[in-house]
Amino acid sequence: MSSAAIPIDLPEIPKPPPLPALRQELRIEPGAPLVNGAPSWNLFDPVRHAFFQLGQIEFVIFSHWASGNLARIGDDLEQRGLTSDESNDAFNAVVEFAATNGLTVGPVGRDSVSAFMEQRASNKKAAWKWLLDNYLFIRIPLVKPARFLERTIEHVRPLWSLYSLVFFAALALTSLFLVSRQWDAFMAAFLYFFSWQGLIAYGAGLFFVKILHELGHAYTATRYGCRVPTMGVSFLVMMPVLYTDTTAAWRLTSRKKRLAIDCAGVAAELMVASIATMLWVILPDGTARSVAFILATTSWIMSLAINLNPFMRFDGYYVLSDFLNVPNLQPRAFALGKWKMREILFGLGVDAPEEVPRKLRRGMIIYAYATWIYRLFLFTGIAILVYNLFFQPLGLILAIVELAVFIGRPVFAEMREWAGLRKSITSTRRGKAWFWILGGLLLAAFLPLDRHVTGYAVLTPVGAAPIVSGEPARVVKVIAQNGQTVTAGDPIIELDAPELAADAASTKVRIAQLELQMGRSMADSRDRSNRAVLERELARERGKLAGLERRADKLILRAPGPGTVSGLMPDMHPGRWIGGEEVIAHVVTPSDYDVQAYVPEDEIWRLSDGALGTFVAADAGGPSRSAKLVEMSSSAIARLEQPILASTNGGPIAVDKDGEELAPREALYRIRMIAEKGALSGADYQIQLVPGSVQIRTEGRSFAEWAATELARMFRRIF
């Protein structure tokens, strides 16, 4: 029995769509060697004027792709030691890179129109995302200077000669030496900037210098055959900054030439600085000398303080990048820095993101950490600037956005990476340790650990009687000393008032004359008729003498009650003259002590009547007293009643002085406490007011509660 084959309809297996061709205008050129010495190539996209650095693997794939010979890619990669899987991964990565960056004639592997639209939509940022990333930095191209540079380069070619270098170096050194001989006059000229005219002149000089700076980059790039497509202005924190597009410098295989292009702007500014500094030295006072000073200072300051900064994308960064021969220095250094940080914290044992020499890798990691620290302070400062520059609440919103985008977003991205590695992290001993540490810190943030309110205070004895002479006098004898116990009426210091003695003597003479006239009144008819007047005048003089005697008796300063002598002036000695108003000493009664303290506005609500606390003297050898809260002010004080606590007198409270009044710069509330009984001892007898601080026990408050309260208060104050 014969059988016939039964036809079966099998579904047709779709073939993978062919790869589109690379764009014909793309060029692959030899590049500078990589940091490990391996050769590299540059893929140049003339349409977007963009360069991509290729290694050996990428060069092989792009070369065969461009020639249409895709079948040889696998063989060539296997000859370079790659396995079949590694070759496929490398090929897929290159294809994805080409599709993402628009290097192909059409989209890869899908319908051309729909795939292109999807790719464009995926690469296009939403308006709010673009604004977040660019509101502090916007670049606007203004001119295409290539033809102008090529026509005029012959006029500036002598500046690249050795003679020019020697001349400007000698001129700079000579001018700086001559300025050092007139340094006071040179520094005094800076005061001109603190005016509107000075600021306008400085801005004009800065604009002129920056034009020369950018022309230095442009002419040097043109000299080495690199086309400069655009020059324009960038807005950095709303401030205009000129720029020159020298991306074509990556076509140069000579690192020395790339460094020359990087340094050309600074060199141009230093040339201007040397010429302007010498002109300032030789010119007489006047407009020309002021212009020379502005050009000199702007050039020196901008070149040395800003342009050579390697932590931002200024000339210093590109100089360092080319000097180390590390293109894209910052992202590569940041990747190594993150890798090293994870290894230090968690010990994951992961290989470095790229293989570079150990010494260079260490330097790149240090550079990454230094850049992060610099940017932390820079962006925080920019946030403060934006906050104060704009009206509220816009200034606050922009400051928060700036901190969130430039500080918060990188931190959040790293935290997200850690979250993706949580299994690897928790499997190591260091990771487990950090897990417990972070858990403990999170728990501590919600524990009510803050149980004290601190305020600046002054301790004063309640029973402190001042010793005052009441009138100008001279010291005859100092009887008591600081710390000496006295009873009521004990003499402390003996004074002498010559004018008072002279008045008493003249009054006694006048009384004697009146008494004599009264004795003659019986025999003299004229005196008898004036007897009533004589009696009134005699009574007045006797009263005056009694008052003078009482005042003389008070010149022996006595203790008004039992206590301890305190605050006696150390320079009190016989023969010294004193006024009648100053307090010479105090007699302190061993009684309660009064504590006047000042508490910040955000802490006063935590206090309640009867709260207990401790006064601690600012001096380590001073007294310490337990105290009880008895009074709180209902509003912030307008003036500080204890000058000893004012910053103008070396105290801890910042104040503004308005005449004789001291106004605190922050809202402070005055509280009054009664400290425990006791007497001052030792060196504390030298002062009557004891400055220090009080720590008042309150209900506990957690760090999380404090942070939430501060945020709520800030938003209420602004909105």
Buried (B, 14 or more C-beta within 10 A) or exposed (E): EEEEEEEEEEEEEEEEEEBBEBBEEBEBBEBBEBBEEEBBBBBBBEEEBBBBBBBBBBBBBBBBBBEEEEEEBBEBBEEEEBEEEBBEEBBEEBBEBBBEBBBBEBBBEBEEEEBBEEBEEEEEEEEEEEEBEEBBEBBEEEEBBBEBBEEBBEEBEEBBEEEBEEBBEEBBEBBBEBBEEEEEEBEEBEEBBEEEEBEEBBEBBBEBBBEBBBBBBBBBBBBBEBBBBBBBBBBBBEEEBBBBBBBBBBBBBEBEBBBBBBBBBBBBBBBBBBBBBBBBBEBEEEEEBBBBBBBBBBBBBBBBEBBBBBBBEBBBBBBBBBBBBBBEBBEBBBBBBBBBBBBEBBBBEEEBEBEBEEEBBEBBBEBBBBBBEBBEEBBBEBBBBBBEBBEEEEBBBBBBBBBBBBBEEBEEEEEEEBEEBEEBBEEBEBBEEBEEEEEEEEEEBEEEEBEBBBBBBBBBBEBBBEBBBBBBBBBBEBBBEBBBBBEEEBEBBBBBBEEBEEBBEBBBEBBEBBEEBBEEBEEEEEBEEEEEEBEEBBEBBBEBBEEBEEBBEBBBBBBBEBBBBBBBBEEEEEEEEBEEEEBBBBBBBBBBBBBBBBBBEEBBEBBEEEBEBBBBBBEEEBBEBEBBBBEBBEEBBEEBEBBBBBBEEEBEBEBEEEEEEBEBEEEBBBBBBBBEEBBBEEEBBBBBBBBBBBBBBBEEBBBEBEEEEEEEEEEEEEE
